[in-house]
Amino acid sequence: MAYNKVVIAGINTSELTVLKEEEKMALLREIRSTGSKAARDKLIKGNLRLVLSVIQRFTGRGEDIDDLFQIGVIGLMKAIDNFDLTKEVRFSTYCVPMISGELRRYLRDSSHIKVSRSLRDLAYKALQAKERLTVSLQREPNMDEIAAEINEKRADVVIALESISDPVSLYEPVYSDSEDNLYIMDQISDMNDVESRMDELTIRDAIRGLGERERNILYLRFFRGRTQMEVAGEIGISQAQVSRLEKSAINRIKNSI
């Protein structure tokens, strides 16, 4: 669905501006130091395209696109309020899970699917913990961290969260940054796919030919089971860049063998 030439919630999306990362940081510093409403409004308007990118994966469920956009903007404003300038994390990287979380909460609350009270309560508890951890860690927490935060078993938390989630395709886009598309599958830890994608014995030389950053990304992704968002937070680049570097490194390895 193309959003760059339509009107959503009274806003002509073709007229939306996109801020550079340094502009976002400057506005965030101004908001923190002076409480400037003008700076806040400018930061919100400069990230509305990000909101549009995120809500694409939540369309097609009978929900009004204007409603989804407005809920996404609420998530954006929460991200602005909670973003920690002392962390070396891109603002857009932090924004995506905050916006997605707000949209999931809205869809969950308006869902007609019946889930047991105990399971629903555990899911709400886990989602609240996830939001707290996202603020404190400045990244999306993994399931082990969420389970530890609420002192519950990981398996129980997974079942509870799945019970209130609608099934989606792993190839649905969640964010687009210039030529880079970020898909749901890029946000999932990849522990079991290592053997099918690379044989350590036969491609060892090919891996040695990669740059240090590419080797580090592959190590964190496929041997430590980190999500791309977690890797991005560790090495200080955007999740879209991690996705691009990962795919480039794998293609180089494949070509070399």
C-alpha positions in Angstrom: 0.0 0.0 0.0 1.4 3.4 -1.0 1.1 6.1 1.6 3.3 8.8 0.1 0.5 10.3 -2.0 -2.6 10.0 0.2 -4.3 11.8 3.0 -4.3 10.0 6.4 -5.8 11.5 9.5 -6.1 14.8 7.6 -2.4 14.8 6.8 -1.1 14.9 3.2 1.7 12.3 3.4 3.4 13.6 0.3 4.3 16.8 2.2 5.9 15.1 5.1 9.5 15.9 5.8 12.2 13.4 7.0 14.7 14.5 9.6 18.3 13.4 9.6 19.5 11.6 12.7 21.6 14.5 13.9 18.6 16.8 13.5 16.5 14.4 15.6 19.2 14.3 18.3 19.4 18.1 18.3 15.7 18.5 18.7 15.6 15.9 21.5 18.4 17.8 23.4 16.4 21.0 23.0 13.2 19.3 24.3 15.1 18.0 27.3 16.8 21.3 28.1 14.1 23.8 27.4 10.8 21.8 27.1 10.3 23.5 23.7 6.8 22.6 22.3 8.0 23.8 18.8 10.9 21.4 18.9 8.6 18.6 20.0 6.1 19.3 17.2 8.9 19.4 14.6 10.3 16.1 15.9 6.9 14.5 15.7 6.2 15.8 12.2 9.7 14.7 11.1 9.0 11.1 12.1 5.5 10.6 10.7 6.9 8.7 7.8 8.4 6.2 10.2 4.9 5.8 11.7 3.5 5.2 8.3 6.2 2.5 7.6 5.4 0.7 10.9 1.6 0.7 10.5 1.8 -1.1 7.1 2.2 -4.4 8.9 -0.9 -3.8 10.9 -3.3 -3.1 8.0 -5.7 -5.5 6.4 -7.4 -6.5 9.6 -10.5 -4.3 9.1 -9.1 -1.4 11.2 -9.4 2.2 10.0 -6.1 3.4 8.7 -6.6 6.8 10.3 -7.1 5.1 13.7 -3.9 3.1 13.3 -2.0 6.2 12.3 -3.1 8.1 15.3 -2.3 5.2 17.6 1.1 5.0 16.0 1.7 8.7 16.7 0.9 8.0 20.4 3.7 5.4 20.3 6.0 8.0 18.7 5.3 10.5 21.4 6.0 7.9 24.1 9.3 7.2 22.4 10.2 10.9 22.4 9.4 11.1 26.1 11.3 8.0 27.1 14.4 8.1 24.8 17.7 8.2 26.7 20.2 10.6 25.0 23.0 9.0 26.9 22.6 5.7 25.0 24.3 5.2 21.7 21.1 4.2 19.9 19.5 5.7 16.8 16.2 7.3 17.6 14.4 5.4 14.8 15.8 2.1 16.1 14.2 2.9 19.5 11.0 4.2 18.0 10.0 1.1 16.0 9.2 -1.2 18.9 7.5 1.6 20.8 5.2 2.3 17.9 4.6 -1.4 17.3 3.8 -2.0 20.9 1.2 0.8 21.0 -0.4 -0.6 17.9 -0.4 -4.2 19.3 -2.0 -2.9 22.6 -4.7 -1.2 20.6 -5.5 -4.2 18.5 -5.3 -6.5 21.5 -7.8 -4.4 23.4 -10.2 -4.2 20.5 -9.9 -7.9 19.6 -13.0 -10.2 19.7 -11.0 -13.3 20.3 -11.6 -14.8 23.7 -8.6 -15.7 25.8 -8.7 -17.0 29.4 -8.4 -14.4 32.1 -5.2 -15.9 33.6 -3.5 -16.1 30.3 -4.6 -12.6 29.3 -3.4 -11.2 32.7 0.0 -12.8 32.2 0.2 -11.4 28.7 -0.6 -7.9 29.9 2.0 -8.2 32.7 4.6 -9.3 30.1 3.8 -6.4 27.8 4.1 -3.9 30.6 7.4 -5.4 31.5 8.5 -5.3 27.9 7.7 -1.6 27.7 9.6 -0.9 31.0 12.6 -2.8 29.7 12.5 -1.1 26.3 12.8 2.3 28.1 15.6 1.2 30.5 17.6 -0.8 27.9 16.9 1.5 25.0 16.2 -1.6 22.9 13.6 -4.3 22.6 14.1 -6.9 25.3 14.3 -10.6 24.5 11.9 -13.2 25.9 14.3 -14.3 28.6 14.7 -10.8 29.9 10.9 -10.3 30.0 10.4 -13.6 31.8 13.0 -12.7 34.4 11.6 -9.2 34.9 8.2 -10.6 36.0 9.6 -13.8 37.6 7.7 -16.2 35.3 8.8 -19.1 33.2 9.8 -18.3 29.7 7.5 -20.9 28.1 4.5 -19.5 30.0 5.3 -15.9 28.8 5.7 -17.1 25.2 2.3 -18.9 25.3 0.6 -15.9 26.9 1.9 -13.4 24.4 1.1 -15.7 21.5 -2.5 -16.1 22.7 -3.2 -12.4 22.2 -1.2 -12.0 18.9 -2.5 -12.3 15.4 -0.5 -14.5 13.0 1.6 -12.5 10.5 3.9 -13.3 7.7 7.6 -13.3 8.4 8.1 -11.3 5.2 5.8 -8.4 6.2 7.8 -5.1 6.2 8.0 -3.4 9.5 10.2 -0.5 8.6 11.7 1.1 5.4 14.8 3.2 5.5 15.7 4.6 2.0 16.6 1.5 0.0 16.6 -0.9 3.0 13.5 -2.8 4.0 13.2 -4.3 7.5 11.1 -7.4 7.7 9.6 -9.3 10.7 12.0 -12.2 10.1 14.9 -9.8 10.6 13.7 -9.2 14.2 13.7 -12.8 15.2 16.6 -14.5 16.9 18.2 -17.1 14.5 19.6 -19.9 16.6 18.5 -23.0 14.7 19.1 -21.7 11.2 22.9 -21.6 11.5 23.6 -25.1 10.2 21.3 -24.6 7.2 22.9 -21.3 6.2 26.6 -22.0 6.8 28.8 -25.0 7.4 31.5 -23.8 9.7 34.1 -26.2 8.3 33.7 -25.4 4.7 33.2 -21.6 4.9 35.8 -20.8 7.6 38.1 -19.2 5.0 35.2 -17.2 3.5 34.3 -15.8 6.9 37.9 -14.8 7.5 37.7 -12.7 4.3 34.9 -10.5 5.8 35.5 -7.2 7.5 35.6 -7.2 11.3 32.2 -5.6 11.7 30.6 -8.1 9.3 32.2 -11.0 11.2 30.9 -9.6 14.5 27.4 -9.2 13.1 27.3 -12.9 11.9 28.7 -14.1 15.3 26.2 -12.2 17.3 23.3 -13.2 15.1 24.0 -16.8 14.4 26.1 -18.0 17.3 24.7 -15.8 20.1 21.2 -15.8 18.8 20.8 -12.0 19.0 18.1 -10.2 17.1 19.1 -7.5 14.6 17.8 -4.8 17.0 20.0 -6.2 19.8 23.0 -6.3 17.5 22.3 -2.7 16.3 22.3 -1.5 19.9 25.6 -3.3 20.7 27.6 -2.0 17.8 26.0 1.4 17.5 24.4 1.4 14.0 20.8 1.2 12.8 18.9 -2.1 12.5 18.5 -1.5 8.8 22.3 -1.3 8.4 22.7 -4.5 10.4 20.2 -6.1 8.0 22.0 -4.9 4.9 25.5 -5.9 6.2 24.3 -9.3 7.3 22.7 -10.1 3.9 25.8 -8.7 2.1 28.1 -10.9 4.2 26.1 -14.0 3.6 26.0 -13.3 -0.1 29.8 -12.9 -0.2 30.2 -16.2 1.6 27.9 -18.0 -0.8 29.7 -16.5 -3.8 33.1 -17.5 -2.4 32.1 -21.2 -2.1 
